[in-house]
Amino acid sequence: ILLLNRTRMALTATQLAEQEKILEECRSQVLTQALQMKRCLDKNKLMDGLKHASNMLSELRTSELVPKHYYELYMSVMNEMRHLEQYLLEEYRKGRKVQDLYELVQYAGNILPRLYLLVTVGSVYIQVKEHSVKEILRDMVEMCRGVQHPLRGLFLRHYLISFTKNILPTSVTSQAVDAAVATGDEASEVNTGEGGGLLDSIDYVLLNFAEMNKLWVRMQYQGHTKDRTQREKERKDLKLLVGANLYALSSLDTLTVTLYTERVLPVILGQVINSKDPIAQEYVMEVIIHVFPDDFHLATLSQYLDACSSLHEEVDMKSIIGTLIERLTQYATREDGPGIPSDLQLFSIFSDRIENIIKTRPKMALEKVISMQASLLSLALKCYSHQPEYVNIVLASTGNILTKLEVLKLMGNSKVAGELVAMLRLPVDHYNNIILLSDMDGFAPLLQFLDYQPRKELASYLVENAINNACLVPDVEHTNKVLSLVDTLYKDQTDLPSDFDEADESWAAEVDMDLSLLAKFIHFFYSDDPNVQYLMLVAAREHLAVAVKEAGPRRRQFTLPALVFAALKLALRFHAIKHEDEVWEKKVGKILAYCRQLLDQLVTDEKAELALRLFLQCGLVVDQMPGFAQHDTLAYEFFSQALALYEDSMAESKMQFAAITLIVAALQRMTCFTEENHAPLRNQCCLAASKLFKKPDQARAVATSANLFWSSRVAGADSPDGGQQLRDSKRVADCLKKSMKTASQMVDANAKLQLYIDMLNQYIFFFNQGCPSITPQLLNTLLETIDGELASASASEESERLAAHLASTKKYLHDKRTALQTAGDALAESYAQLNLS
């Protein structure tokens, strides 16, 4: 692992080149001396080999290399020294005494090579067990104090821990260790004996850690003040050297919770706090979390968090607390794990300590405060999912923090707003239940601290989440709560951006998308009791329609139609249970009156086309409720309103044609009208069709209205809910004749021919229906007229298209006649009279 993978931008090109040159020279010398050392060892010339090893180690005395390059040199030397270690082990197996070598290397000329050699031989001395491990470890760790240069001292002690971490004595049982700690008898069998004891290993590693930490901190105060930033970067690059000690401690397989609690952690925390160095404190506190087991953290949680309150104010507590919570939540939610002990109030401990940390650090950045609260919220969600009150406590406390800091609004592009949005999304994604969130009195107030854009995005996210998870809103109370929670989507806000303009395409598309989502969500407002459902719709109307000043026409055109359709579905529900509710008709009447109020609002908002469609939809739904005493009157009211809206509010010809076609189609489907009510409606449709401004629209609309006199059904005394079809062939013929007359007035030959062919198809439809007024002779005449018009038309791409259209129509007639040849009925006889040549 490369410890010092930092950018070279800190050094100028000249300095970098100089560093590379020095490193290359040192490496060259290391390789040369290493080669000589190996040759001597291969010839069993140990003393000469040690001399070359000492020369090689002398290269580490340099002060000219920056930490990055010094590390590269150190790794080269360390790899070569492993060869010497293996040689010495082989020599021991051949009978050589290691004790003599251990004493011999201490006479090396320079202290740095001497100590490296001492550690190398000492590690072999421990492995062969010729002497007390305890004394050797103590001797080596004490002797290393001879190098007080921070950089060289750090690497020397890292070398020490690297060569000894896997050979530390841990053979004593964990029960004996716990007993020794409990009784305070450190001279017991745990610490004595030729092989040493576990406590000796712990003391050795902790002492080395303490010395390395001091050297590491001292680096901060060497050199000029202007180089402080560079020194901090270099120190952070060296942090893994110090952390190696903690990794060594965690690898002691007989280390117990008791020993860790009483002997290990207090020493580490004491060193961390007393160093008063933010870099050292932050790194060591995080390493503790990563290297020691989860059950150790649970046993010392209060102890660890209390120490956090004593750390330097520049330490990033967000990272430390967040890492610890993440580690413990993973442990608690692991399927094969024991989980959190029932007697450990994990949430309360973290909540109290985080509150204390925030109080004692008034200068802590607000985004870091929010991030710590988010970590606590994550803990509550993952470990106490069945207790949403814990989640609410975190949300409410976060709101109190922002209130005390006099925060009014958090700008959408700020780090604080980003942290708060991420925090609020946690319970949304975890519960997938907007109802539960609306019941938390801490959620909505916290949402209001965000300015418009992030607040709107989060409201949209809430609605989308509810839809994706089919979350139903069950009653009036939650209808009010939920709609209040997402009111940013449908109400004008006081904190809109200065460049906000709904007429602008980018803003309009965003607003429309959010409102479409909200309209879809309205259909998830559902109660098993239809009476409650009606009250829910009334409450929703108060939010979405009544507050005129806070909800503009643009927004209502999305939300009110959704309310209308929801109300119509409810009316059909009441009709379906009419045998269970004696006053169902009265309730349906109230629902339809409710729909009428919403439609009147749309008319006021000048959304005439939308309102017209909804008036027709209401009429069609009324028609689906046979047995409803007022359905004829109410349906007539809705259709008459649609026609009135057509006449009063639609001036554009294209819109008029679409509207009259829609009215005719809807009226044709109705079955509840009596002749008294149906006649004026169909006559009004014909009149409106004949008054269209453009001749082609007029011709087609009048031809379409002919269907009202043929297939419409009119209720009578014998069949109040739909009688026989009108079959008024005379009026059908009149409509089609008028359409042909209008078409004949066209000046453009191709446009006229297109209308003729369209009318031909209308005639064919009624001819197939057996309409008496549409005779074979009439069709033959029309075909001759069209053929004549087509023959006189000038050749063009358009005329070719029309000829193909006519040919297709004739082919249909020919195929139909062929199919009917064996039928022998009146229609077959009529087809036989057609001239299709």
C-alpha positions, 0 to 999 in steps of 0.5 A: 500500500502506498502511504504517500500518494500525494500530488506533486503539484506541491513541488516545483519542477526543479525541486521535483527533479532534485528529489528524484535525483537524490532518491535515485542516488540513495536507491543505487547505493542501497542496491549496491550494498544489498548485493554485497550483503547477500554475497557475503551472507551466501559465503557465510561471511556474517560480519562482512554482511552486517557491515554492508547492511549497516552501510545500506541502512546509513542511507536512511540518515538523509534529511534531504528527502521529503516524506514521499520519497523517504518512504520509497527509500525506506521500503527498498531498505525494508525489503532487503532487510527481510533477507537478512532476517531469514538468513539469521533464522537459518543460522540459528537452526544451524547452531549459531547463538543469536544472543551474541549477534544481538549484543554485537550489532549494538556496536555499530558506528551510527545510531540509526543503522545500529537500531535497525540492525538491533530490531532485525536481530531482536525479532529473530531473538524473539522467534528463537526464544533464547531469552525473555521476550519481555526484556527484548521487547522492552529493550528494543522499544527503549533503545529506539528513543535514541532517534528523536528526529521526527521523520527518521524516528517514525520510520524506525518505530514503524520498522520495529512494529512491522518486524515484531507484530506477528511474533508478540506473545499471546499464549496466556488464556483470556480468563487469566488476563481478565482475572489479572486486570480485575485484581490489579495483579500485574505481576501474575502469570499473565506478565511473567515467564520466559515467554512474556505475557499478553500484558507485556505485548500490550505495554510494548505496543502502547509505548511504541504508539505513544512515542510515535504519536509524539514524533508525529505531532512534533513534525507540525512545529518544525520549519517556517510558519508559511510551510504549515499547509505542506507539513500538514499534508505530509503528516497526513501522508504518514498517518498509517505509520502511527496506525500500524500500532493499533492494527497490531493491538487489534490482531492480538487474538487473546485480547478481551473486552475487559482488558481492552476496556481497562488497559488498552483504550484508556491509554490510547484516549489519554495519548490522543487527548493530551496530544492536543493535535487535531490531525492526530486526534481525528486519525487515531479516533477513526482508526480505533473504530475501524480496527477493534471488534464491534463488541469492544465498541459497544462495551466502551461506547460511553467512554469513547464518546466522552473522549470525543467531547474533549477533542480539539475544536478543529477535529471533524466530529462529523466523520468520527461520529458518522463512522462509529454509527455506521459501524454499529448499525451494520453490526446491529442489522447483520443477520447472523449477528447477536444484535444490540444488547437489550440493556444498552440504550444505544440511541440515548447514549449517542443522542446525549453525547452528540447534543453535548458535542454540539453545545461545546463546539459553537463554532462547528460548521452547520453542515457538519452539525446536520451531518451528525444529526443525519448519522443519528437519524440513520441509527434510529432508522436501522436499529429502532425502525419499529420505534418511529418516535426516535426518528421524530426526536432527531428531526425535532432536535435538528429543527431546534438547533436551526431555530436557536441559530436563528436560521431562516432559510437555507439556500438550495446551493449551500452545503447545509441545504444539501446535508439537510435534504439528504437527511430528510430523504433518509426516513422517506426512503426507509419507511416508504410511508408518507402517512407515517412522516406526516404524523411526525411533528418534527418533519414538516417544520424542518422542511420549511427551513429549505428555500423554494427549490430544494423544498419543492424537489423534496415535496415532489420526491415525497409524492413520487415515493408515495405513488411508487409504494402505493401509499393510501391516504386513509382519512381527513386528518391525514389528507390535511397533513399530507397536502400541507406537507407538499403545499410547495407544489400547488401554492405560490410561495413567498420565496420563489427565485427572482428568475422564476417565471411560469411562462418560461419553458424550462420553469413551466416544464418543471412545474407541470411535471410536479403538478402531474405527479400531484394529480396522480397522487390524488387518486391514492386518497382512499377510504374504505368508508365512502362517506369518509372518502367524500369528506377527504375530497372536500378537505382536498378541495380546500387545499387545492381550489378554495385558496385562490390567492395561493394556487394559481390557474396554472396549478388548478388545471392539473389538480382540479380535474384529478379531484373531479375524477376522484369524485366521479369514482366515488359517485359510482361507489355509492351507486354500487352499494345503493342497496345498503344506503337508503340516502345514496341518491342524496349523497351522489347529488352532493358529489355532483354538486361538488364536481360542478363547483370545481368545474365552475372554478376552471371556467373562472380560470379560463380553462374552457376546453378542459372544463368542457371535457369534464362537463361531458365526463360528468354527464357520462358518469351520471348516465352510468347510474341507472335508478338514479332519480335525477340522472336525466336532469343532472346529465342535461345540466352538464351537457347544456353547460358544455354547449354554453361553454362552447358558445361563450368561450371558444373562438378559435375554429380548430378548438370549436371543431374539436369541441363539437365533435367531442360533444356529439360523441358524448351525447351519442353514448347517453341513454338516460335522456328523454326525448324532451331533453335529448331533442334540444341537445342534438338540435343545438349540436347540429346548429353549432356544427353548421355555424363553424367558420371553416367550410371543411370543418362545417361539412365534417361536423354536420356529417358527424352530427347525423349520428345523433339522429340514427344511433342515439337512444332516448329513454321512454316510459317503458325504458327509463334507462335507455330505449330504442335508437332514434333511427330518424333516416330523414334527419340523417339524410338532411345532415348528409345532404347539407354536408355535401352542399357545403363541400360543393362550395369549396373553391380548392378542387383538391379540398373539395374532392377530399370532402366528397370522399369523406362524405362518401364514407359517411354515406357508406356507414349509414348505407351499411346500417340500413338507413332507408334514406341512403339508397344505392342510387344515391351512392351511385350518383355520389360515386359518379360525381367524385369520379368526374371531379377526380378526372378533371383534377390536374395531375399532382401528388395530392390528386394521386393520393386522393385517387388512392383514397377513392380506390381504397373505398371502392375496393371496400365496397367491392369486397363487401358486395362479394361477401354478401352475395350468398346472404340474400338479404336486403343489404345484399340486394342493395349492394348488388345495385351499386355501380363500382366500375 
